[in-house]
Amino acid sequence: MTHRRGHGEGTISKKSDGRWWARVDLGWRHGKRVRKAVYGKTRREVAEKLQKAQEAKRKGLPVVNETQTVEQFLTDWLEKTVKIKTRVRTYETYEVSLRLHILPYLGKVRLSDLSPQRVQTWLGDLDQAGVSAGVRFNARAVLRSALNQAMKWELISRNAAALVDAPSVSRDEIQPLDQTQVGRLLTVCASHRLGPVFTVAVALGLRLGEVLGLRWSDIDLETRELRVRQTLQRQKGRVAFGEPKSKRSRRTLPLPIVAAEALKAHRTRQLQERLLAGSRWHDSGLVFTSTIGTSADDRNVRRAWKELLASADLPYVRIHDLRHTAATLLLTQGVHPRVVMETLGHSQIGVTLDTYSHVLPALQRDAADEMDKALGRASAR
C-alpha cells in the first residue's frame, strides 16, 4: 500500500516496495499540522518504532527522524549547542573538524544508520588520506561528543564513535627547564619589557592566554594574590577575550615573591609608558599591553620569548613548557599533587599525575628514602 492522505495515526500498512510504515501525529507547529512517518522491514519493527515515537511525544521529547542525516544533525548541534555553550576557539576548532574531516565522509549517512563499523571505516579512510593521528583523534572526539548529545535527545540508542577505539597518538615530549635554567631565564627577564610575562607564567604555571588576559583588578600586590578570570586569544587575526578553559581554571592563587616583585617593576614601567603615550593611551586595564595600552600581541610575545632564550643561552622550548616547568618544580619540591592540580587549574588530579608521570620515579625514590629513615628510627628504638 502506498502513502495516502486518509492514513490515520497508529495505522500500520505495507507499501508497494514491501516496507511497512505508520504515521505519528506530532500536533500543530507554526499553524501547520506536523506528522512523521516511521518505516521498517516488518510489521513488528514498525510497531516498536511507533510505540517509542508515541511515548516520546507524550513525554515532550523529540521524535527520532529516521531520514535525518549525520550532516543535518551535526550542523544543528554545532550551531545550537556548541556555539552557545563553548568558547569561540572551541567552536572554531569543532567547525573545522566537521567541515574537513567528518562531513565529507559521513555527512550523507542517516544518523540512525551510523554504526561502529562505519565509524571505524571512516577513521581508516582518514588514515589513507594522510590525515595525522592527532587530527583523527580529535575528529573522533568531536563526533563522540556530538553523538552523546544525540543520545541525550533520544535520537539514537548508542554512541557509535564511543564504541570504536581512538587512534593512538604519541604525546609531545615535555621539556621543562631545570632550576639552574630557570634562574638564568629570570635574570634576563628582569631587564626585558615583556620579561614579567614569562616570570609570572613560570612562577604560577599559567597558560599564555591566562597571563595576557590578566587585569590589574585581578591582582593584589599587597596580599600577594592573583585571580584568573579571563583569557586572551587570537582568533582569525583578531584579539578576543573569553572564559578560562574550565571551571577549575577560574582560580585564585598566592603570588610567589619573585612574581610579585616582577609585577611591581612592570607596573612602574607601564605608568611611564602611559605618560609617554599621552592621549594615545588606551585604558584597557590589562597588565600586559602594548606601549599604548592595547592588549599585547601574542606574536610579539613569542618573538620576545625567542630573544630571551637566546640571551640566556637556553635551548628552544615552547612558552607552554613554562607551565610544565612550574608543575615539575612543584612536584620535585614535595608539593602535593592535589595542590599542583589546583594551581594549574586541571579538572582532575588524574590529568596532573598522567601529564607529569615523568616526575614520579624521582618522587618514589624520595619516598623510599623517607621510609628508610622512618624504619631506621623505629628499629633503633
TORKOL-4160 file (C-alpha; in steps of 0.2 Angstrom, whole numbers, padded with zeros to 4 digits, m for minus):
381
<pt num="1" X="0000" Y="0000" Z="0000"/>
<pt num="2" X="0006" Y="0017" Z="m0004"/>
<pt num="3" X="0006" Y="0033" Z="0007"/>
<pt num="4" X="m0011" Y="0041" Z="0006"/>
<pt num="5" X="m0020" Y="0056" Z="0014"/>
<pt num="6" X="m0033" Y="0046" Z="0024"/>
<pt num="7" X="m0020" Y="0035" Z="0034"/>
<pt num="8" X="m0023" Y="0038" Z="0052"/>
<pt num="9" X="m0011" Y="0039" Z="0066"/>
<pt num="10" X="m0005" Y="0022" Z="0073"/>
<pt num="11" X="m0012" Y="0013" Z="0057"/>
<pt num="12" X="0002" Y="0001" Z="0051"/>
<pt num="13" X="0002" Y="m0003" Z="0032"/>
<pt num="14" X="0013" Y="m0010" Z="0019"/>
<pt num="15" X="0020" Y="0000" Z="0005"/>
<pt num="16" X="0021" Y="m0007" Z="m0013"/>
<pt num="17" X="0040" Y="m0009" Z="m0011"/>
<pt num="18" X="0037" Y="m0021" Z="0003"/>
<pt num="19" X="0041" Y="m0010" Z="0018"/>
<pt num="20" X="0029" Y="m0007" Z="0032"/>
<pt num="21" X="0025" Y="0010" Z="0039"/>
<pt num="22" X="0015" Y="0020" Z="0051"/>
<pt num="23" X="0011" Y="0039" Z="0054"/>
<pt num="24" X="0014" Y="0049" Z="0071"/>
<pt num="25" X="0004" Y="0065" Z="0073"/>
<pt num="26" X="0015" Y="0077" Z="0082"/>
<pt num="27" X="0002" Y="0091" Z="0083"/>
<pt num="28" X="0002" Y="0109" Z="0077"/>
<pt num="29" X="0018" Y="0119" Z="0074"/>
<pt num="30" X="0018" Y="0136" Z="0067"/>
<pt num="31" X="0000" Y="0134" Z="0061"/>
<pt num="32" X="0003" Y="0118" Z="0052"/>
<pt num="33" X="m0001" Y="0100" Z="0056"/>
<pt num="34" X="0015" Y="0090" Z="0058"/>
<pt num="35" X="0016" Y="0072" Z="0055"/>
<pt num="36" X="0030" Y="0060" Z="0055"/>
<pt num="37" X="0031" Y="0043" Z="0046"/>
<pt num="38" X="0041" Y="0028" Z="0053"/>
<pt num="39" X="0047" Y="0013" Z="0042"/>
<pt num="40" X="0053" Y="m0004" Z="0045"/>
<pt num="41" X="0056" Y="m0021" Z="0036"/>
<pt num="42" X="0042" Y="m0030" Z="0046"/>
<pt num="43" X="0026" Y="m0025" Z="0054"/>
<pt num="44" X="0033" Y="m0029" Z="0071"/>
<pt num="45" X="0048" Y="m0017" Z="0068"/>
<pt num="46" X="0036" Y="m0003" Z="0064"/>
<pt num="47" X="0025" Y="m0007" Z="0079"/>
<pt num="48" X="0040" Y="m0005" Z="0091"/>
<pt num="49" X="0046" Y="0011" Z="0082"/>
<pt num="50" X="0028" Y="0018" Z="0083"/>
<pt num="51" X="0027" Y="0014" Z="0102"/>
<pt num="52" X="0043" Y="0023" Z="0105"/>
<pt num="53" X="0038" Y="0038" Z="0095"/>
<pt num="54" X="0021" Y="0040" Z="0104"/>
<pt num="55" X="0030" Y="0038" Z="0121"/>
<pt num="56" X="0042" Y="0052" Z="0116"/>
<pt num="57" X="0028" Y="0063" Z="0110"/>
<pt num="58" X="0019" Y="0060" Z="0127"/>
<pt num="59" X="0035" Y="0065" Z="0137"/>
<pt num="60" X="0038" Y="0080" Z="0126"/>
<pt num="61" X="0054" Y="0073" Z="0119"/>
<pt num="62" X="0060" Y="0074" Z="0101"/>
<pt num="63" X="0054" Y="0060" Z="0090"/>
<pt num="64" X="0068" Y="0052" Z="0080"/>
<pt num="65" X="0068" Y="0057" Z="0062"/>
<pt num="66" X="0074" Y="0042" Z="0053"/>
<pt num="67" X="0078" Y="0052" Z="0037"/>
<pt num="68" X="0089" Y="0064" Z="0047"/>
<pt num="69" X="0107" Y="0063" Z="0041"/>
<pt num="70" X="0123" Y="0065" Z="0051"/>
<pt num="71" X="0126" Y="0081" Z="0042"/>
<pt num="72" X="0109" Y="0088" Z="0047"/>
<pt num="73" X="0111" Y="0083" Z="0065"/>
<pt num="74" X="0129" Y="0089" Z="0067"/>
<pt num="75" X="0126" Y="0106" Z="0058"/>
<pt num="76" X="0111" Y="0109" Z="0070"/>
<pt num="77" X="0121" Y="0103" Z="0085"/>
<pt num="78" X="0136" Y="0114" Z="0081"/>
<pt num="79" X="0125" Y="0130" Z="0080"/>
<pt num="80" X="0113" Y="0127" Z="0094"/>
<pt num="81" X="0124" Y="0118" Z="0106"/>
<pt num="82" X="0142" Y="0121" Z="0103"/>
<pt num="83" X="0141" Y="0139" Z="0098"/>
<pt num="84" X="0131" Y="0144" Z="0113"/>
<pt num="85" X="0140" Y="0133" Z="0127"/>
<pt num="86" X="0158" Y="0134" Z="0122"/>
<pt num="87" X="0172" Y="0147" Z="0119"/>
<pt num="88" X="0174" Y="0154" Z="0102"/>
<pt num="89" X="0191" Y="0145" Z="0099"/>
<pt num="90" X="0182" Y="0128" Z="0104"/>
<pt num="91" X="0168" Y="0132" Z="0092"/>
<pt num="92" X="0180" Y="0136" Z="0078"/>
<pt num="93" X="0190" Y="0120" Z="0081"/>
<pt num="94" X="0174" Y="0109" Z="0080"/>
<pt num="95" X="0168" Y="0118" Z="0064"/>
<pt num="96" X="0185" Y="0115" Z="0055"/>
<pt num="97" X="0184" Y="0097" Z="0061"/>
<pt num="98" X="0167" Y="0094" Z="0055"/>
<pt num="99" X="0170" Y="0103" Z="0038"/>
<pt num="100" X="0186" Y="0095" Z="0033"/>
<pt num="101" X="0186" Y="0078" Z="0041"/>
<pt num="102" X="0169" Y="0072" Z="0046"/>
<pt num="103" X="0155" Y="0078" Z="0035"/>
<pt num="104" X="0164" Y="0074" Z="0018"/>
<pt num="105" X="0165" Y="0056" Z="0024"/>
<pt num="106" X="0149" Y="0053" Z="0035"/>
<pt num="107" X="0138" Y="0068" Z="0031"/>
<pt num="108" X="0126" Y="0058" Z="0019"/>
<pt num="109" X="0124" Y="0043" Z="0031"/>
<pt num="110" X="0107" Y="0043" Z="0040"/>
<pt num="111" X="0110" Y="0046" Z="0059"/>
<pt num="112" X="0100" Y="0031" Z="0064"/>
<pt num="113" X="0111" Y="0020" Z="0052"/>
<pt num="114" X="0128" Y="0026" Z="0059"/>
<pt num="115" X="0137" Y="0010" Z="0066"/>
<pt num="116" X="0153" Y="0007" Z="0075"/>
<pt num="117" X="0159" Y="m0002" Z="0059"/>
<pt num="118" X="0155" Y="0014" Z="0048"/>
<pt num="119" X="0165" Y="0025" Z="0061"/>
<pt num="120" X="0180" Y="0013" Z="0060"/>
<pt num="121" X="0179" Y="0013" Z="0041"/>
<pt num="122" X="0179" Y="0032" Z="0042"/>
<pt num="123" X="0194" Y="0033" Z="0053"/>
<pt num="124" X="0203" Y="0021" Z="0041"/>
<pt num="125" X="0198" Y="0032" Z="0026"/>
<pt num="126" X="0206" Y="0047" Z="0035"/>
<pt num="127" X="0222" Y="0037" Z="0038"/>
<pt num="128" X="0223" Y="0033" Z="0020"/>
<pt num="129" X="0220" Y="0051" Z="0015"/>
<pt num="130" X="0236" Y="0055" Z="0025"/>
<pt num="131" X="0227" Y="0064" Z="0040"/>
<pt num="132" X="0238" Y="0063" Z="0055"/>
<pt num="133" X="0234" Y="0053" Z="0071"/>
<pt num="134" X="0232" Y="0068" Z="0081"/>
<pt num="135" X="0219" Y="0076" Z="0069"/>
<pt num="136" X="0210" Y="0059" Z="0068"/>
<pt num="137" X="0210" Y="0058" Z="0087"/>
<pt num="138" X="0202" Y="0075" Z="0088"/>
<pt num="139" X="0189" Y="0072" Z="0075"/>
<pt num="140" X="0183" Y="0056" Z="0083"/>
<pt num="141" X="0182" Y="0066" Z="0100"/>
<pt num="142" X="0171" Y="0079" Z="0091"/>
<pt num="143" X="0160" Y="0065" Z="0084"/>
<pt num="144" X="0158" Y="0056" Z="0100"/>
<pt num="145" X="0154" Y="0072" Z="0109"/>
<pt num="146" X="0140" Y="0076" Z="0096"/>
<pt num="147" X="0133" Y="0058" Z="0097"/>
<pt num="148" X="0132" Y="0059" Z="0116"/>
<pt num="149" X="0121" Y="0074" Z="0114"/>
<pt num="150" X="0111" Y="0064" Z="0101"/>
<pt num="151" X="0108" Y="0050" Z="0114"/>
<pt num="152" X="0103" Y="0063" Z="0127"/>
<pt num="153" X="0090" Y="0069" Z="0115"/>
<pt num="154" X="0085" Y="0051" Z="0112"/>
<pt num="155" X="0089" Y="0052" Z="0093"/>
<pt num="156" X="0100" Y="0037" Z="0094"/>
<pt num="157" X="0101" Y="0022" Z="0106"/>
<pt num="158" X="0120" Y="0021" Z="0106"/>
<pt num="159" X="0136" Y="0031" Z="0103"/>
<pt num="160" X="0145" Y="0023" Z="0088"/>
<pt num="161" X="0160" Y="0034" Z="0090"/>
<pt num="162" X="0162" Y="0029" Z="0108"/>
<pt num="163" X="0162" Y="0010" Z="0103"/>
<pt num="164" X="0177" Y="0012" Z="0092"/>
<pt num="165" X="0195" Y="0014" Z="0099"/>
<pt num="166" X="0203" Y="0031" Z="0097"/>
<pt num="167" X="0218" Y="0032" Z="0086"/>
<pt num="168" X="0235" Y="0030" Z="0095"/>
<pt num="169" X="0243" Y="0047" Z="0097"/>
<pt num="170" X="0261" Y="0050" Z="0103"/>
<pt num="171" X="0261" Y="0064" Z="0116"/>
<pt num="172" X="0273" Y="0078" Z="0113"/>
<pt num="173" X="0288" Y="0076" Z="0125"/>
<pt num="174" X="0288" Y="0088" Z="0139"/>
<pt num="175" X="0303" Y="0099" Z="0140"/>
<pt num="176" X="0304" Y="0108" Z="0157"/>
<pt num="177" X="0318" Y="0119" Z="0162"/>
<pt num="178" X="0328" Y="0114" Z="0177"/>
<pt num="179" X="0331" Y="0125" Z="0192"/>
<pt num="180" X="0348" Y="0132" Z="0185"/>
<pt num="181" X="0340" Y="0136" Z="0168"/>
<pt num="182" X="0325" Y="0145" Z="0176"/>
<pt num="183" X="0337" Y="0155" Z="0186"/>
<pt num="184" X="0346" Y="0161" Z="0170"/>
<pt num="185" X="0329" Y="0164" Z="0162"/>
<pt num="186" X="0323" Y="0175" Z="0176"/>
<pt num="187" X="0339" Y="0185" Z="0176"/>
<pt num="188" X="0337" Y="0190" Z="0158"/>
<pt num="189" X="0318" Y="0193" Z="0160"/>
<pt num="190" X="0321" Y="0206" Z="0173"/>
<pt num="191" X="0328" Y="0218" Z="0160"/>
<pt num="192" X="0316" Y="0215" Z="0146"/>
<pt num="193" X="0300" Y="0224" Z="0144"/>
<pt num="194" X="0290" Y="0208" Z="0142"/>
<pt num="195" X="0300" Y="0198" Z="0154"/>
<pt num="196" X="0287" Y="0198" Z="0168"/>
<pt num="197" X="0275" Y="0189" Z="0156"/>
<pt num="198" X="0287" Y="0174" Z="0157"/>
<pt num="199" X="0291" Y="0176" Z="0175"/>
<pt num="200" X="0273" Y="0175" Z="0180"/>
<pt num="201" X="0270" Y="0161" Z="0168"/>
<pt num="202" X="0284" Y="0150" Z="0176"/>
<pt num="203" X="0280" Y="0155" Z="0194"/>
<pt num="204" X="0262" Y="0151" Z="0193"/>
<pt num="205" X="0261" Y="0138" Z="0179"/>
<pt num="206" X="0248" Y="0149" Z="0169"/>
<pt num="207" X="0244" Y="0147" Z="0151"/>
<pt num="208" X="0250" Y="0161" Z="0140"/>
<pt num="209" X="0232" Y="0166" Z="0136"/>
<pt num="210" X="0229" Y="0167" Z="0155"/>
<pt num="211" X="0244" Y="0178" Z="0158"/>
<pt num="212" X="0239" Y="0190" Z="0143"/>
<pt num="213" X="0221" Y="0191" Z="0150"/>
<pt num="214" X="0226" Y="0197" Z="0167"/>
<pt num="215" X="0219" Y="0214" Z="0173"/>
<pt num="216" X="0227" Y="0224" Z="0187"/>
<pt num="217" X="0210" Y="0222" Z="0196"/>
<pt num="218" X="0214" Y="0203" Z="0196"/>
<pt num="219" X="0230" Y="0206" Z="0206"/>
<pt num="220" X="0233" Y="0212" Z="0224"/>
<pt num="221" X="0251" Y="0215" Z="0226"/>
<pt num="222" X="0249" Y="0219" Z="0245"/>
<pt num="223" X="0241" Y="0202" Z="0249"/>
<pt num="224" X="0250" Y="0194" Z="0235"/>
<pt num="225" X="0235" Y="0186" Z="0227"/>
<pt num="226" X="0231" Y="0183" Z="0208"/>
<pt num="227" X="0214" Y="0179" Z="0201"/>
<pt num="228" X="0212" Y="0170" Z="0184"/>
<pt num="229" X="0196" Y="0176" Z="0177"/>
<pt num="230" X="0198" Y="0178" Z="0158"/>
<pt num="231" X="0209" Y="0173" Z="0144"/>
<pt num="232" X="0216" Y="0182" Z="0129"/>
<pt num="233" X="0216" Y="0173" Z="0112"/>
<pt num="234" X="0219" Y="0177" Z="0094"/>
<pt num="235" X="0205" Y="0171" Z="0083"/>
<pt num="236" X="0206" Y="0174" Z="0064"/>
<pt num="237" X="0218" Y="0188" Z="0066"/>
<pt num="238" X="0208" Y="0197" Z="0079"/>
<pt num="239" X="0210" Y="0198" Z="0098"/>
<pt num="240" X="0196" Y="0191" Z="0109"/>
<pt num="241" X="0193" Y="0188" Z="0127"/>
<pt num="242" X="0185" Y="0173" Z="0134"/>
<pt num="243" X="0181" Y="0162" Z="0149"/>
<pt num="244" X="0195" Y="0151" Z="0156"/>
<pt num="245" X="0196" Y="0134" Z="0149"/>
<pt num="246" X="0186" Y="0126" Z="0163"/>
<pt num="247" X="0178" Y="0130" Z="0180"/>
<pt num="248" X="0194" Y="0124" Z="0188"/>
<pt num="249" X="0204" Y="0136" Z="0178"/>
<pt num="250" X="0195" Y="0150" Z="0186"/>
<pt num="251" X="0206" Y="0151" Z="0202"/>
<pt num="252" X="0214" Y="0162" Z="0215"/>
<pt num="253" X="0232" Y="0159" Z="0218"/>
<pt num="254" X="0245" Y="0166" Z="0230"/>
<pt num="255" X="0259" Y="0176" Z="0222"/>
<pt num="256" X="0277" Y="0170" Z="0224"/>
<pt num="257" X="0288" Y="0184" Z="0229"/>
<pt num="258" X="0298" Y="0183" Z="0213"/>
<pt num="259" X="0282" Y="0186" Z="0203"/>
<pt num="260" X="0276" Y="0200" Z="0214"/>
<pt num="261" X="0292" Y="0209" Z="0213"/>
<pt num="262" X="0292" Y="0207" Z="0194"/>
<pt num="263" X="0274" Y="0214" Z="0193"/>
<pt num="264" X="0278" Y="0229" Z="0204"/>
<pt num="265" X="0293" Y="0234" Z="0192"/>
<pt num="266" X="0282" Y="0231" Z="0177"/>
<pt num="267" X="0268" Y="0242" Z="0184"/>
<pt num="268" X="0281" Y="0256" Z="0186"/>
<pt num="269" X="0287" Y="0254" Z="0168"/>
<pt num="270" X="0269" Y="0254" Z="0162"/>
<pt num="271" X="0265" Y="0270" Z="0171"/>
<pt num="272" X="0280" Y="0278" Z="0162"/>
<pt num="273" X="0274" Y="0272" Z="0145"/>
<pt num="274" X="0257" Y="0279" Z="0149"/>
<pt num="275" X="0264" Y="0296" Z="0152"/>
<pt num="276" X="0274" Y="0295" Z="0136"/>
<pt num="277" X="0259" Y="0289" Z="0126"/>
<pt num="278" X="0248" Y="0304" Z="0132"/>
<pt num="279" X="0231" Y="0304" Z="0123"/>
<pt num="280" X="0236" Y="0289" Z="0113"/>
<pt num="281" X="0235" Y="0278" Z="0128"/>
<pt num="282" X="0220" Y="0265" Z="0129"/>
<pt num="283" X="0215" Y="0262" Z="0146"/>
<pt num="284" X="0212" Y="0243" Z="0144"/>
<pt num="285" X="0216" Y="0239" Z="0162"/>
<pt num="286" X="0226" Y="0225" Z="0156"/>
<pt num="287" X="0243" Y="0220" Z="0165"/>
<pt num="288" X="0252" Y="0216" Z="0149"/>
<pt num="289" X="0249" Y="0229" Z="0135"/>
<pt num="290" X="0257" Y="0237" Z="0120"/>
<pt num="291" X="0266" Y="0253" Z="0123"/>
<pt num="292" X="0250" Y="0262" Z="0120"/>
<pt num="293" X="0239" Y="0252" Z="0132"/>
<pt num="294" X="0231" Y="0240" Z="0120"/>
<pt num="295" X="0231" Y="0221" Z="0123"/>
<pt num="296" X="0248" Y="0213" Z="0120"/>
<pt num="297" X="0251" Y="0205" Z="0103"/>
<pt num="298" X="0255" Y="0187" Z="0106"/>
<pt num="299" X="0266" Y="0187" Z="0091"/>
<pt num="300" X="0277" Y="0200" Z="0099"/>
<pt num="301" X="0277" Y="0190" Z="0115"/>
<pt num="302" X="0283" Y="0174" Z="0105"/>
<pt num="303" X="0296" Y="0184" Z="0097"/>
<pt num="304" X="0302" Y="0191" Z="0114"/>
<pt num="305" X="0302" Y="0173" Z="0120"/>
<pt num="306" X="0315" Y="0168" Z="0107"/>
<pt num="307" X="0326" Y="0183" Z="0111"/>
<pt num="308" X="0326" Y="0179" Z="0129"/>
<pt num="309" X="0330" Y="0161" Z="0127"/>
<pt num="310" X="0345" Y="0166" Z="0116"/>
<pt num="311" X="0351" Y="0179" Z="0129"/>
<pt num="312" X="0350" Y="0166" Z="0142"/>
<pt num="313" X="0359" Y="0153" Z="0131"/>
<pt num="314" X="0345" Y="0141" Z="0133"/>
<pt num="315" X="0339" Y="0128" Z="0121"/>
<pt num="316" X="0322" Y="0132" Z="0112"/>
<pt num="317" X="0307" Y="0126" Z="0122"/>
<pt num="318" X="0289" Y="0132" Z="0120"/>
<pt num="319" X="0281" Y="0145" Z="0131"/>
<pt num="320" X="0269" Y="0132" Z="0136"/>
<pt num="321" X="0284" Y="0122" Z="0143"/>
<pt num="322" X="0285" Y="0135" Z="0157"/>
<pt num="323" X="0268" Y="0128" Z="0163"/>
<pt num="324" X="0276" Y="0111" Z="0163"/>
<pt num="325" X="0292" Y="0118" Z="0172"/>
<pt num="326" X="0281" Y="0125" Z="0186"/>
<pt num="327" X="0272" Y="0109" Z="0189"/>
<pt num="328" X="0289" Y="0099" Z="0188"/>
<pt num="329" X="0297" Y="0111" Z="0201"/>
<pt num="330" X="0282" Y="0110" Z="0212"/>
<pt num="331" X="0282" Y="0091" Z="0212"/>
<pt num="332" X="0300" Y="0088" Z="0214"/>
<pt num="333" X="0300" Y="0101" Z="0229"/>
<pt num="334" X="0287" Y="0089" Z="0238"/>
<pt num="335" X="0271" Y="0099" Z="0234"/>
<pt num="336" X="0256" Y="0088" Z="0235"/>
<pt num="337" X="0249" Y="0083" Z="0218"/>
<pt num="338" X="0232" Y="0090" Z="0223"/>
<pt num="339" X="0239" Y="0107" Z="0226"/>
<pt num="340" X="0248" Y="0106" Z="0209"/>
<pt num="341" X="0232" Y="0102" Z="0201"/>
<pt num="342" X="0223" Y="0117" Z="0209"/>
<pt num="343" X="0237" Y="0128" Z="0204"/>
<pt num="344" X="0237" Y="0123" Z="0186"/>
<pt num="345" X="0218" Y="0123" Z="0185"/>
<pt num="346" X="0217" Y="0105" Z="0180"/>
<pt num="347" X="0199" Y="0097" Z="0180"/>
<pt num="348" X="0205" Y="0081" Z="0188"/>
<pt num="349" X="0220" Y="0075" Z="0198"/>
<pt num="350" X="0222" Y="0061" Z="0186"/>
<pt num="351" X="0226" Y="0073" Z="0172"/>
<pt num="352" X="0240" Y="0080" Z="0183"/>
<pt num="353" X="0248" Y="0063" Z="0188"/>
<pt num="354" X="0246" Y="0057" Z="0170"/>
<pt num="355" X="0254" Y="0073" Z="0162"/>
<pt num="356" X="0269" Y="0073" Z="0174"/>
<pt num="357" X="0272" Y="0054" Z="0176"/>
<pt num="358" X="0290" Y="0058" Z="0171"/>
<pt num="359" X="0292" Y="0065" Z="0189"/>
<pt num="360" X="0285" Y="0050" Z="0198"/>
<pt num="361" X="0301" Y="0039" Z="0198"/>
<pt num="362" X="0311" Y="0053" Z="0207"/>
<pt num="363" X="0297" Y="0055" Z="0219"/>
<pt num="364" X="0296" Y="0037" Z="0223"/>
<pt num="365" X="0314" Y="0036" Z="0226"/>
<pt num="366" X="0312" Y="0051" Z="0239"/>
<pt num="367" X="0298" Y="0041" Z="0247"/>
<pt num="368" X="0309" Y="0026" Z="0248"/>
<pt num="369" X="0322" Y="0036" Z="0257"/>
<pt num="370" X="0310" Y="0044" Z="0269"/>
<pt num="371" X="0303" Y="0026" Z="0273"/>
<pt num="372" X="0321" Y="0020" Z="0276"/>
<pt num="373" X="0323" Y="0035" Z="0288"/>
<pt num="374" X="0307" Y="0031" Z="0297"/>
<pt num="375" X="0310" Y="0012" Z="0298"/>
<pt num="376" X="0328" Y="0016" Z="0304"/>
<pt num="377" X="0322" Y="0026" Z="0318"/>
<pt num="378" X="0309" Y="0013" Z="0323"/>
<pt num="379" X="0322" Y="m0001" Z="0323"/>
<pt num="380" X="0334" Y="0010" Z="0334"/>
<pt num="381" X="0321" Y="0010" Z="0347"/>
